Amino acid sequence: MSNVTDNQRLYQEREKRVHDAISLQKPDRVPIVTLTEFFFLRAAGITAAEGMYDYQKMSTAWKASMKRFNWDMAPLQHAIRPGPVMEMLGLKMLKWPGYNLGENQYYQYVEKEYMLEDEYDEFLRDPSDFIIRKVLPRYAEIFEPLQRVPSFVNWGAGYAILPLVGMFGSIPPIVEMMDSIKAVGQEYAKWNAVQSQLIDDLQNMGYPVLTRVLSVTAFDWISDFLRGMKGSMLDMRRQPDKLKAAVEILEPLTIQLPIMMAAITGTKRVYIPLHRGARGFMSDAQYAEFYWPGLKKLLVALIEAGLTPLPFFEGDYTPRLHYLAELPPGKIMAHFDSVDRQKFKEVLGDTLCFWGNVSAQLLCTGTPQQVKDEVKELIDLFADSGGLIVDASSTGPPPEAKPENVEAMTETVFEYGKY
C-alpha cells in the first residue's frame, strides 16, 4: 500500500508538469504559474496594508487564494514585505501601503542617484566600503551613523581593531544604531517565522513554491539601485568605461549570491526581474555592449549550477529575441511582459519555455469571454511544442484584476490546455 497522500501526489504532478514545460516536452496539460502579489490579498478580502502589517492575516489570505485559484505553483510573495520592519529601518528608497501610500496602493521604489556620477572612482576602489558608508545611509535612516565611520580599509591593521571596537561600543549614535538593528532583527524574525510556516503549509496542501531566491543582472543593480534610470542612460554615453567596470565588479556577486541562497533554501528556481534591457531604454548596440554579456553570464552560470533561471523580461523584448537564442535549450522559464508571440515561436520555440503573457489590461477591464479567447489563442500557438506556462503579462494578475477574469484564465487552462 502506498504511503503517498493525495496532496503529495498532486505536489509531484505539479512539479513534473512545470518541469516538462520548461524542458520543452508536452506535459499532461499546460501549467499555470503566476508571479501575482497584491492580487492574492485583495481576492481574499484584505487590503495591501493589512497584508504588510499583519503577518498572520497575510498568510491566511495567501493560502485561501491559492486554494481558490488552484494554480500549479504558489507564487513568490516577494512584494508582501514586512511593514513594521521597513518603518523601523526608516527606509527612504521605498514607499508602501499603510505607511506613506494608501492602504491598497502598490508599493513604489523611490528611484534616484544613490551613487552620484562623480563617485564611480570611489565605488570602483572599494565597492563594499562605498556601499556601507555611502549607499546604506542614503537608503535608510537607521544607517545614517555609518557616514561618520572612517573607511573600513583603515581598520585592516591589527592594532586598529581596538579603536574600532571602542567606536562601535561607545559612540552614542553608533550604539543606538546597533540597538536599533537588534530590534529590527527581532521583528524580522517574527515575519520570517510566519513566511517559513506559510511555505510548509502550501507544500502540505500540495503546492510547490515557485521560488525563494532572487537575483538581478549587474547592469540592473547599478541602474536600479545606484545610478537610477537617468544616470545610467547618461553613463552609457558620458562614462561608458566606468559603467562597464562597475558591471564587471558586480557580475560575480549576482551569480554567487543566488547559488548560495538556493543551497540554503533548497530552492532550484531563481527569479530574475529584468528592468533595463527592453526596447525603449537602450539601443540594440547598447544592449549588446552593456547588458547582454552580463545577463548571459548570469543565466548560463545558474544553469551550470543545476538551477533553473526564471527571468522576467519586462517591457518589449521582441528586438532582443535573437540574443536569447544563444542560451541552452530547455533550461529556462522565460516570463514575457510584451513580445511578439509569433516571432518568439519562430526564433525561440525550440530554445525557451514561454511563460506569460495574457494581457494584464484585459484581466482588469475585459470580460471573462475575452480572457478565455486570449488564453485559447496563446495555447493554440504553442500546442505543437508544449513549451508554454500561462500567466498574466505583468507580474501576475494586477491587484485591480477582476477575480472572475482570473478565474476564467485559470478555467480555460484547465479545460482547453490538456494535451
C-alpha positions in Angstrom: 0.0 0.0 0.0 1.4 3.4 -1.0 2.1 5.9 1.8 1.8 8.9 -0.6 -1.1 11.2 0.3 -3.3 12.9 -2.3 -1.6 16.2 -1.7 1.8 14.7 -2.0 0.8 13.1 -5.3 -0.6 16.5 -6.5 2.7 18.2 -5.5 4.7 15.7 -7.5 2.4 16.0 -10.5 2.6 19.8 -10.5 6.4 19.8 -10.2 6.6 17.4 -13.1 4.1 19.4 -15.2 6.1 22.6 -14.9 9.4 20.8 -15.4 8.2 19.2 -18.6 7.1 22.5 -20.0 10.5 24.1 -19.1 12.2 21.1 -20.8 10.1 21.8 -24.0 8.3 18.5 -23.5 4.5 18.1 -23.6 3.1 17.8 -20.0 -0.4 16.4 -19.4 -1.7 19.9 -19.7 -0.4 23.5 -19.9 0.7 24.6 -16.5 -0.4 27.9 -14.9 2.0 29.6 -12.6 1.9 33.3 -11.8 4.0 36.0 -10.1 1.0 37.7 -8.6 1.4 39.8 -5.5 -1.2 42.1 -4.0 -4.0 40.5 -6.1 -3.9 37.5 -3.8 -4.6 39.7 -0.8 -7.4 41.6 -2.4 -9.0 38.4 -3.8 -9.1 37.1 -0.2 -10.7 40.3 1.1 -7.9 42.1 2.9 -6.1 45.3 2.0 -2.5 45.5 0.8 -1.7 47.4 4.1 -3.2 44.6 6.2 -1.0 42.1 4.3 2.2 44.0 5.1 1.4 44.7 8.7 -0.5 41.6 9.9 1.8 38.7 9.1 -0.7 36.0 10.0 -3.5 37.6 8.1 -1.3 37.8 5.1 -0.5 34.0 5.4 -4.2 33.1 5.8 -5.1 35.2 2.8 -2.4 33.6 0.7 -3.5 30.1 1.4 -7.1 31.0 0.8 -6.4 32.5 -2.6 -4.1 29.6 -3.5 -6.8 27.1 -2.8 -9.3 29.2 -4.7 -7.3 29.6 -7.9 -5.6 26.2 -7.6 -2.5 27.1 -9.7 0.4 24.7 -10.3 2.8 26.6 -8.1 2.4 29.0 -5.3 3.7 32.5 -6.3 6.6 34.2 -4.7 5.2 36.7 -2.1 8.2 39.0 -2.6 6.2 42.2 -2.6 4.5 41.5 0.7 7.3 42.7 2.7 7.1 43.4 6.5 5.8 46.9 7.0 6.9 47.2 10.7 10.5 46.2 9.7 10.5 48.8 6.9 9.3 51.5 9.3 11.9 50.6 11.9 14.6 50.8 9.3 13.4 54.2 8.2 13.6 53.2 4.6 13.9 56.2 2.2 14.0 54.2 -1.0 10.6 52.6 -0.8 7.0 53.8 -0.3 4.4 51.3 0.7 0.7 50.9 1.6 -0.3 51.7 5.2 2.6 54.0 5.8 3.2 56.6 3.1 0.8 55.3 0.5 -2.9 54.4 0.5 -4.0 51.1 2.0 -4.4 49.5 -1.4 -1.7 51.3 -3.4 1.1 49.2 -4.9 4.5 49.8 -3.2 6.8 52.1 -5.0 10.6 52.2 -5.3 12.0 55.7 -4.9 14.5 55.9 -7.8 17.3 58.5 -7.5 21.0 58.7 -7.9 22.1 56.9 -4.7 25.6 56.9 -6.2 26.5 60.2 -7.8 28.1 60.4 -11.3 31.4 61.6 -9.8 31.5 58.7 -7.3 32.4 55.9 -9.7 36.1 56.0 -8.8 35.3 55.7 -5.1 33.0 52.8 -5.8 35.5 51.0 -8.0 38.3 51.4 -5.5 36.3 49.6 -2.7 32.7 48.7 -3.5 31.9 47.2 -0.1 33.2 50.2 1.8 31.3 52.6 -0.5 28.0 50.7 -0.1 28.4 50.6 3.7 29.4 54.2 4.3 27.7 56.0 1.5 24.8 54.0 0.0 23.2 52.4 3.1 22.8 55.8 4.9 21.1 57.1 1.7 18.8 54.1 1.7 17.7 54.1 5.3 17.7 56.4 8.3 18.9 53.6 10.7 22.3 53.5 8.9 23.0 57.3 8.8 25.6 57.0 11.6 27.7 54.9 9.3 28.5 58.2 7.4 30.7 59.1 10.4 32.8 55.9 10.3 36.2 56.1 8.7 36.9 53.9 5.7 36.9 50.3 6.7 40.2 49.9 4.8 41.8 51.8 7.7 40.8 49.0 10.1 42.8 46.4 8.3 45.9 46.8 10.5 45.9 44.5 13.6 46.1 47.2 16.2 43.2 49.1 14.6 40.7 46.5 16.0 40.9 48.2 19.4 39.7 51.6 18.5 37.1 50.0 16.1 35.6 48.1 19.0 35.7 51.3 21.1 34.0 53.3 18.4 31.1 50.8 17.8 30.7 50.3 21.6 30.9 53.8 23.0 29.9 56.5 20.4 26.2 57.2 21.2 24.9 57.3 17.6 26.7 54.1 16.7 25.4 52.4 19.9 21.9 53.5 19.1 22.2 52.2 15.6 23.4 48.8 16.9 20.5 48.6 19.4 18.0 49.5 16.6 19.4 46.9 14.3 18.9 44.3 17.0 15.2 45.3 17.4 14.8 45.2 13.6 16.2 41.7 13.6 13.8 40.5 16.2 10.8 41.9 14.3 12.1 40.4 11.1 12.4 37.1 12.8 8.7 37.2 13.6 7.9 37.8 9.9 10.3 35.2 8.7 8.8 32.6 11.0 5.3 33.2 9.5 6.8 33.0 6.0 8.5 29.7 6.7 5.3 28.2 8.1 3.4 29.5 5.1 5.8 27.7 2.7 5.4 24.5 4.7 1.6 24.8 4.7 1.4 25.4 1.0 3.6 22.4 0.3 1.5 20.3 2.6 -1.6 21.5 0.6 0.1 20.1 -2.5 1.5 23.3 -4.0 5.2 23.7 -4.8 6.5 27.2 -4.1 7.7 28.8 -7.2 11.0 30.2 -5.7 12.6 31.7 -2.7 15.6 33.1 -4.5 16.1 36.3 -6.4 18.9 37.8 -8.4 19.4 40.8 -10.7 21.8 41.5 -13.5 24.9 43.6 -12.8 23.6 46.4 -15.1 20.2 46.5 -13.4 22.0 46.5 -10.0 23.7 49.7 -11.0 20.8 51.3 -12.9 18.1 50.3 -10.4 19.9 50.7 -7.0 22.8 53.1 -7.6 22.6 55.4 -10.6 18.9 55.4 -11.5 17.5 55.2 -15.0 18.6 58.7 -16.0 22.0 58.4 -14.5 22.7 55.0 -16.2 21.4 56.2 -19.5 23.8 59.2 -19.4 26.7 56.9 -18.2 26.4 54.8 -21.4 27.4 57.9 -23.3 29.4 60.0 -20.9 31.5 57.4 -18.9 30.9 54.0 -20.6 34.2 52.6 -19.4 33.5 53.2 -15.7 30.0 51.8 -16.1 31.3 48.7 -17.7 34.0 48.4 -14.9 31.3 48.6 -12.3 29.2 46.0 -14.1 32.3 43.7 -14.2 32.8 44.1 -10.5 29.2 43.2 -9.6 28.8 40.2 -12.0 30.3 37.6 -9.7 28.1 38.7 -6.9 24.9 38.4 -9.0 25.9 34.7 -9.6 27.3 33.7 -6.2 24.5 35.1 -4.1 21.6 33.2 -5.7 23.6 29.9 -5.8 24.3 30.3 -2.1 20.7 31.1 -1.3 19.5 28.2 -3.4 21.6 25.9 -1.3 20.3 27.4 1.9 16.7 27.2 1.0 16.7 24.1 -1.1 15.2 26.1 -4.0 16.1 25.2 -7.6 14.4 28.1 -9.3 15.9 31.7 -9.3 13.6 34.6 -10.2 15.4 37.4 -12.1 13.4 40.6 -12.8 15.0 42.4 -15.7 14.3 46.1 -16.0 16.5 48.0 -18.4 17.2 45.7 -21.3 13.9 46.2 -23.2 13.3 48.3 -26.3 12.9 51.9 -25.3 15.6 52.1 -22.7 18.7 51.3 -24.8 19.5 50.6 -28.5 20.3 47.2 -29.8 24.0 48.1 -30.0 24.0 49.3 -26.4 22.2 46.1 -25.3 25.0 44.1 -27.0 27.7 46.2 -25.3 26.4 46.8 -21.8 23.6 44.4 -21.0 23.6 41.1 -22.8 27.1 39.9 -21.7 26.3 40.1 -18.0 22.8 38.7 -18.4 24.1 35.7 -20.4 26.9 35.0 -17.9 24.3 35.0 -15.1 21.8 32.7 -16.8 24.5 30.2 -18.0 26.2 30.1 -14.6 22.9 29.3 -12.8 22.1 26.6 -15.3 25.6 25.1 -14.9 25.0 25.2 -11.1 21.9 23.0 -11.6 19.4 25.8 -11.2 16.5 27.0 -13.3 16.5 30.7 -14.1 13.2 32.5 -14.1 13.9 35.8 -15.9 11.1 38.3 -16.2 11.7 40.2 -19.4 9.9 43.5 -18.6 9.0 45.7 -21.5 9.1 44.9 -25.2 11.7 42.2 -25.7 10.9 41.5 -29.4 14.1 43.1 -30.6 16.3 41.0 -28.2 15.0 37.6 -29.1 18.0 36.7 -31.3 20.3 37.1 -28.4 18.3 34.7 -26.3 18.7 32.1 -29.0 22.3 31.7 -27.7 21.1 30.1 -24.4 21.0 26.4 -23.7 17.7 24.9 -24.8 15.1 23.6 -22.3 16.7 25.1 -19.2 14.9 28.4 -18.7 11.4 29.5 -17.7 11.2 32.9 -19.5 8.4 35.3 -18.5 7.5 37.9 -21.0 5.6 41.1 -20.5 5.4 42.5 -24.0 6.7 40.4 -27.0 5.6 39.4 -30.5 4.5 35.8 -29.7 4.7 34.6 -33.3 8.2 36.0 -33.5 9.1 34.3 -30.3 7.8 31.0 -31.6 9.9 31.3 -34.8 13.1 32.4 -33.1 13.0 30.6 -29.7 10.3 27.9 -30.0 13.0 25.2 -29.6 15.0 27.0 -27.0 12.9 28.7 -24.3 9.7 27.8 -22.5 7.3 30.8 -23.0 5.9 32.0 -19.7 3.1 34.6 -19.8 1.6 36.7 -21.3 -2.2 37.1 -21.0 -3.0 40.8 -21.2 -3.0 42.3 -17.8 -5.2 45.1 -19.1 -7.7 42.6 -20.3 -7.8 41.0 -16.8 -8.6 44.4 -15.3 -11.1 45.8 -17.9 -12.2 42.9 -20.1 -14.9 40.2 -19.8 -14.4 36.6 -18.9 -15.1 35.6 -22.5 -12.4 37.9 -23.8 -10.0 36.5 -21.4 -10.9 32.9 -22.4 -10.3 33.8 -26.1 -6.9 35.3 -25.3 -5.8 32.2 -23.4 -7.0 29.9 -26.2 -5.1 31.9 -28.7 -2.0 31.6 -26.6 -2.4 27.8 -26.1 -3.1 27.2 -29.8 0.2 28.9 -30.7 2.2 26.5 -28.6 0.1 23.4 -28.8 2.5 21.6 -31.1 5.6 22.1 -28.8 4.4 22.1 -25.2 6.8 24.8 -24.1 4.2 27.1 -22.5 3.3 28.2 -19.0 0.4 30.6 -18.7 0.5 33.8 -16.6 -0.6 37.4 -17.0 1.7 39.7 -18.9 2.8 41.7 -15.9 4.0 40.2 -12.6 0.9 38.0 -12.4 -2.7 39.4 -12.3 -2.5 43.0 -11.2 -4.1 44.0 -7.9 -7.0 45.6 -9.9 -7.7 42.4 -11.9 -11.3 41.2 -11.7 -11.4 37.9 -9.9 -13.9 36.5 -12.4 -11.4 37.2 -15.2 -8.6 35.5 -13.4 -10.9 32.5 -12.8 -11.7 32.5 -16.5 -8.0 32.4 -17.3 -7.5 29.5 -14.9 -10.5 27.5 -16.0 -9.5 27.9 -19.7 -6.1 26.5 -18.9 -7.5 23.5 -17.0 -10.1 22.7 -19.7 -8.6 23.8 -23.0 -4.9 23.2 -22.1 -5.0 19.4 -21.9 -2.6 17.7 -24.3 
